[in-house]
Amino acid sequence: MATEKASNFLLNRSFRTAGVFSFITNYFSTQEYKFKENTFRLAHFNVPESDYMYDGIVQKAQDAQADLLSFQEVDSLLTNELTTRLKNEYLYYHNAYSTERGPTGVAVFSKYPVKDFTTYYWGGTPTLTGNVLLPDTSVHFIATHALSSRRSVVQYTKHNQHLRQIARYLENIEGAVLVTWRP
């Protein structure tokens, strides 16, 4: 219920400011979007520590045939493996992780050029942003890993603060925006 309220807050806030908003909540999900004349495919992976089977993760990423891959719950070992094995097809990539609380990192890989890759640590949790440069438009993205709100009142508060920071950030973004995360 707490996650649902926080998610609704973010969704309602974001729809007012962004042309497109993607809210992906499965462990592995792909979705296609149309931006002007471009079809754009996004794949998002939530990789719990118990699923660190590198061959399987990389194979699913390659099979997705996405233009943008987003990963959450990654650490430095997994991001190094992903980079080594995906960098020939996904020339533009960036990752960030926190050493405070286990694998709360995020990584993004794009076939299209990315302008302004930026890392924010909202609530101590890494969030990646940037602009994917498609042939006739650009699409802003946010890839994050909001901490679970189910553990305690403190976690619930941090979770909602993180979502509020994302919503405030989105108020200044014009045009299409893709947000990938799993609460």
NORLINBEL-V100748 format. One record per residue. N is the residue number from 1. RES is the residue in one letter. OMEGA is omega in radians with two decimals (999 if undefined). Layout:
# NORLINBEL-V100748
N/RES/OMEGA + N/RES/OMEGA
This chain:
# NORLINBEL-V100748
1/M/3.14 + 2/A/3.11 + 3/T/3.14 + 4/E/3.12 + 5/K/3.14 + 6/A/3.13 + 7/S/3.11 + 8/N/3.09 + 9/F/-3.12 + 10/L/-3.13 + 11/L/-3.12 + 12/N/-3.13 + 13/R/-3.03 + 14/S/-3.12 + 15/F/3.13 + 16/R/-3.02 + 17/T/-3.02 + 18/A/3.13 + 19/G/-3.14 + 20/V/3.14 + 21/F/3.12 + 22/S/-3.14 + 23/F/-3.04 + 24/I/-3.05 + 25/T/3.12 + 26/N/3.09 + 27/Y/3.05 + 28/F/-3.07 + 29/S/3.01 + 30/T/3.14 + 31/Q/3.08 + 32/E/-3.14 + 33/Y/3.07 + 34/K/3.08 + 35/F/-3.04 + 36/K/-3.10 + 37/E/-3.04 + 38/N/2.94 + 39/T/-3.04 + 40/F/-3.10 + 41/R/-3.12 + 42/L/3.01 + 43/A/-3.14 + 44/H/-3.11 + 45/F/2.94 + 46/N/-2.99 + 47/V/3.09 + 48/P/-3.08 + 49/E/-3.12 + 50/S/-3.11 + 51/D/-3.09 + 52/Y/3.01 + 53/M/-2.95 + 54/Y/-3.11 + 55/D/-3.13 + 56/G/3.14 + 57/I/-3.14 + 58/V/-3.14 + 59/Q/3.09 + 60/K/3.12 + 61/A/3.13 + 62/Q/-3.14 + 63/D/-3.12 + 64/A/-3.12 + 65/Q/-3.11 + 66/A/3.03 + 67/D/3.13 + 68/L/3.06 + 69/L/3.10 + 70/S/3.13 + 71/F/3.01 + 72/Q/-3.04 + 73/E/3.10 + 74/V/3.03 + 75/D/-3.06 + 76/S/3.13 + 77/L/3.14 + 78/L/-3.14 + 79/T/3.07 + 80/N/3.12 + 81/E/3.11 + 82/L/-3.13 + 83/T/-3.12 + 84/T/-3.01 + 85/R/-3.11 + 86/L/-2.97 + 87/K/3.12 + 88/N/3.13 + 89/E/-3.13 + 90/Y/-3.00 + 91/L/-3.06 + 92/Y/-3.07 + 93/Y/3.14 + 94/H/3.09 + 95/N/3.10 + 96/A/3.11 + 97/Y/3.14 + 98/S/3.09 + 99/T/-3.09 + 100/E/-2.94 + 101/R/3.11 + 102/G/-3.03 + 103/P/3.06 + 104/T/-3.08 + 105/G/3.08 + 106/V/3.09 + 107/A/3.14 + 108/V/3.11 + 109/F/-3.08 + 110/S/3.01 + 111/K/3.13 + 112/Y/3.09 + 113/P/3.10 + 114/V/3.10 + 115/K/3.03 + 116/D/2.98 + 117/F/-3.13 + 118/T/3.06 + 119/T/3.03 + 120/Y/3.05 + 121/Y/3.12 + 122/W/-3.11 + 123/G/-3.12 + 124/G/-3.11 + 125/T/-3.11 + 126/P/3.06 + 127/T/3.10 + 128/L/3.05 + 129/T/3.08 + 130/G/3.13 + 131/N/3.07 + 132/V/-3.08 + 133/L/3.07 + 134/L/-3.08 + 135/P/-3.09 + 136/D/3.10 + 137/T/3.01 + 138/S/-3.14 + 139/V/3.11 + 140/H/3.10 + 141/F/3.00 + 142/I/3.08 + 143/A/-3.06 + 144/T/3.05 + 145/H/3.11 + 146/A/-3.14 + 147/L/3.12 + 148/S/3.11 + 149/S/-3.02 + 150/R/-3.00 + 151/R/-3.08 + 152/S/3.09 + 153/V/3.12 + 154/V/3.11 + 155/Q/3.11 + 156/Y/3.13 + 157/T/3.12 + 158/K/3.12 + 159/H/-3.12 + 160/N/3.07 + 161/Q/3.11 + 162/H/-3.14 + 163/L/3.09 + 164/R/3.10 + 165/Q/3.08 + 166/I/3.13 + 167/A/3.10 + 168/R/3.10 + 169/Y/-3.10 + 170/L/3.13 + 171/E/-3.11 + 172/N/-3.11 + 173/I/3.07 + 174/E/3.10 + 175/G/-3.06 + 176/A/3.12 + 177/V/3.00 + 178/L/3.09 + 179/V/3.10 + 180/T/3.07 + 181/W/3.00 + 182/R/-3.10 + 183/P/999
